[in-house]
Amino acid sequence: MLRLRPISSPTLSRIPSVHLQSPALVKPFLQPRNPSGTRLRYFFLRALCVSSSSSSPVVPQISHSSKSFDSADIQPYLSCCIPNKRLRVAVLLSGGVDSSVALRLLHAAGHSCTAFYLKIWFQEDFENFWSECPWEEDLKYAKAVCNQVDVPLEVVHLTDEYWKNVVSYIIEEYRCGRTPNPDVLCNTRIKFGAFMDAISSMEFDYVASGHYANIVHSSEEQTDNPSVLELSKDMVKDQTYFLSHLSQAQLKRLIFPLGCIPKDEVRKLATNFDLPNKDRKDSQGICFLGKIKFSEFVARQIGEREGVILEAETGDFLGIHRGFWFYTIGQRQGLRLPGGPWYVVQKDVKNNVVFVSRNYFSFDKRRRTFRVGSLKWLSGLPPNQLCQLRCKVQLLVIAFDSCSPHDSLTFIYSLKKIKNKFRL
């Protein structure tokens, strides 16, 4: 386990590519001793980062006073916040609307909150891609939200951990022709993994975030019972899939204040709270890339190797591709083939061949059964009844060439909500 020690006299030069508003705002670092002198991985600082670029996005300056409304109006929204107790809660704050509303609800429930912004950008490695600090705007919004209710904000640098535990794994999976989900890995290994380890000595009762999911904890008298991850009230925004690999040790420490609230009401709450980011669009890109095209990132890490695109049914030659790792089973966008729509249905990793078909949804391809693997039982043990399970099929599509750098690169398409019970 990584042990963090306070350093009594922090040095500003140790902070890479960051300018601080005032040295007086700097909080003593908490970071591991590193005798080799290499870049230290963890540090917390209570300061607002500003870019040296003059083209920085403008974020409204919010005073410490904010619009308030009757507490009775908020009370119905606190059911997922463990009300009627005063807890110490570490809140993951991204600068977006969801996590900001979650923070305000926890604050309204009477909890003592500390906000944390996780910095995982590869700023030094991708300086040629960015004309300005890519996380600057998010952090400014997070700071403005915290200023409204005097909640302290800490910045946690987890770039090395993210690269080692998420990005490196994703790259190797792409080399093997598979398409892992970065959000599942990020939640398990970073947000509720490395981050929880980093604050383990700070004695928080719970960690909270703006995920659309619900956790039911056992009573204080039944602490040995498992915590249960349940679907959120908003089935369209539900994010339990991205939390499906969490362990019981992680679940028992989590609160998701938005699990009981539909998305449209979260937006209304943001307006009622007069949040500075109340009109911000939801972030849907891959979290560590921001405005960088995923295809550019993959090309830089794996390279390119020309291969052929064949029609799955006939074996006819249709075109050339840059490498099978740029394609995902089920992908439609970005193929640039005439006479479509075409869908990727198979990849020959050994021979670098991508097979496509126009008959992805044809009658003869319908399936009533499928095989699943690597099941994760959140309780730690399989349920008593395994003969019938209810499933939801989702497809992760990475759209490469068809998206601009400002568009979302990851799309989760819910193909269908399977209401029938499958016998596995």
Summary of the structure (lengths in Angstrom):
residues: 424
radius of gyration: 23.2
end to end distance: 39.0
largest distance: 69.9
contacts: 1167
relative contact order: 0.11
helix: 27%
strand: 18%
